[in-house]
Amino acid sequence: MARLLHISASPRVERSYSLRAAEAFVEAYREAHPGDTADRLDLSTADIPAFDATAVAAKYRILHGEDAAPAEREAWKAVEAVIADFTSADKFVISSPMWNFGVPYRLKQYIDVLVQPGLTFSYSPEEGYTGLVTGKRAVVILARGGTYAPETPTASLDFQKPYLELILGFVGITQVETLVIEPTLQGGPEEAKKKLDEALAAAREKAKDF
C-alpha cells in the first residue's frame, strides 16, 4: 500500500485551477488504486514552523555537533516532523498557482523547512550534493494567468515550474511529471475554461498509472 501526499499551495479553494485539476487527479487515483491512501496538506492553513532565528541556530548547532538550547531543540523537532511527514509519502501531487512569477510564499516556506542537510540531501566534496528522498514520484500541477511556455517572450519570467522541478530533483525525486494550465486570465474566460477542461482530462488520465 502506497501513500499519496497532495501538497496544495492555493488559498482560493473552489476558484483555484491548480487545486481543481489536482482534486481530479486524486479522485481518479483513488479509483485506480483503492488500496492506497491519499492525504492533502493544505499549505494555506497548515501549521508550518517558521524557519526563524531559533530554527536556524538549531540547524547550525546540530551540523557542528554542538549542544542546542531547549528552545532550539523544540524548533528543530518541528522541522523534523514536517520532513518526516513528507518523506513518509511514496508519491506526491504538488498543486500551485503562479504568484509574481514564482510560487506562493507558503509553499516557499514549506520548501525552506523541508530542504535540510542530512535529512533530505547530503553533501560531500567528492560527490557534491546528493538527494536523499529517492524512489518516489511526483506530479506537479501548475496554473498561471499568462503564458510562459518555452520560446515565448515571457518564458524567462517563469520562476515557478523550473524552481519546483529543480527542488524536487535536488532532494532526489527525479520522476517528475508537470501539468501546466495556462493562460487562466490572459485569454479570457472561454480560453480559461478550455484549458481547465483539458487539464482535468489530462490529470485523470495521468492518475491511472501513477
N, C-alpha and C positions, 0 to 999 in steps of 0.2 A: 504494500500500500504506500502510495506516494503522497506528499503534502505539497499542494499548490498554494503559494502566497501571492495574493493580489495587493500590490502597493499602489494606492490611489493618491495622486497629488492634487486633484482638483477639488476646490471647495464648492463648486457650482451644482453639485448633485445632479438632478434630472436635466439640467441645461448643459451639462458637460458632454461634449462629443467624445472625448477620450474615455470618460467613465462609461458612457453608454456602449461603446464598442467593447470595452473590457468586460462589462457585465454580460454582453452577448457571448464573448469568448468563454467566460467562466460557466455560464449556463450550458453551453454546448459541451464544455469539458466535463462537467458533472454527468451529463447524459452518456458521454463516450467512455468515462472512467468512473463508474459507480462505486468502485471500491476505494477511491482516493478521497482525501479531504481537501477542501478549498477554503482558505481563510482570507479575509480582507483586512488590511491595515490602512485605515483612513488617516493620512498624514495631517489633514486639516483639523482633526480632533484628537489625535493620538498624543499621549504624554511623552514626547521626545525630550530626553535630557538636554539641557543647554551645554554646549561644549565651551564652557566659560573658563575663567582663570583657575578655578579649583580643579576642573577636569583636566585641563592642560598640565597643571602642576603634577597631578596624579600620574598622567601618562609618562612624563619625563622622569619622575622618580622611579617608576616601575622599570622603564627602559634602562635606567642606570643602576638598577639593583639597590635603590635607596628605600628607606622606610617612609611610608606615606602617612600623613596625619589622618585621624579618623574621618574628617570631612572629605578628604581626598579619596580615601578608600570607598566611602559611600558613593561618591561621584563616579568612581571607576566601576563599581558594581552596576550602576545604572547603565553605563556604556556597555558593559559585558552582557547585560540582559538583552539589550537591543540586538547586539550581534548574535547572541545565541538563538534568539527567535528567528533571525534572518537565515542563519546557516542551518537551522533545523529543517528548512524547506528544501524540497528536491527540485521544484520548478517555480518560476516567477512570472508574474504578469505585472509590468510597471506601466501605469497609465498616467499621462501628464499633458497639460496644456503648455503652450509656449508663453512665457511671461518675459517681456523685454528682451526677446531673442534668446532666452535661456530657459531655465526651469524655475518653478515656484520656490520661494525661499524655504518652505518647509521640507521640500524634497532635498534641497541642498544641505539643510541642517541634518537630515537623516543620513545622507551620504557622508557628511563630515564626522558623524558619530560612528558609522559603520567601518570606514576605511582606516584601520588601525594596524600598525606593525605587530607581527606575532599572532594576530587574530584573523585577519582577512588577507594579509600579504606578508611576505618576508623579503629581506634584502641581504645580499652578501656581495662583497667586492668581486668575487669570482663569477657569480651567476646573475648579479643585478637583482631586479625586482621579480618576485615570483608570487602569483596569485595562489591563495590557499583554499578558496571556495571553488573546488573543482568537481567535475562530474555532474554538473547541473545545467539546466536550460532556462532560457528567458525569452519572453515575448515583450517587446516594448511597443506600446500603443500611444501615439503622439497626435495632438491636434494643434493647429496653428491657423490664425486668421488669414495670413497671406500665403504666398507660395515661395518655398525656399529650396526647391529641387536643384540637384546639380546642374550646372551650366545655365542657371537663370541669373539675372542681375543681382538678386538678393541672396544667392546661395552662401556668400561669405558671411552673412549675418546670422546664420544658423549655429547657435551655440547650445542647442537643445539635443538634437539627435547625435552629433559627434561626441558630445560630452558624456551622455549616458552610455553609449556603446563603448567608449574608452574606459569609463569607470568599471563597467561590468567585466570587460576583458582584463583590466588591471587586477581585479580580485580573483580572477580565474574562471569566470563564466564566459566561455568562448562560443558556445552555441546560442547565438542571439539572433532572433528574427525581429524586424521592425516594421510596423504598420503605421503609415502616416496618413492623417486626414487633413487635407488642405485643398483649397482655402475654405475656411468656415465663415469668413466675413467678406473678403475682398471680391468674391464673385457674386455676392448677393444670396438671398435665401434659397432660391431654386438650386443654384450650384452647390450650396452647402448641404442641402437635403440629399442631392445626388451623391455627393462624396461620402456622406454619412451612411447612406444605404449600401454603397459599395464596401465601405469599411465593415459594416455589420455582417455582410455576407462573407467577406474575407476572414473576419475574426472567427465566425462559426466554423468555417472550413479548416482554418489552422488548428482549432482546438481538437479536432477529431483524432489527429495522430500526434498530438503534443505529449 
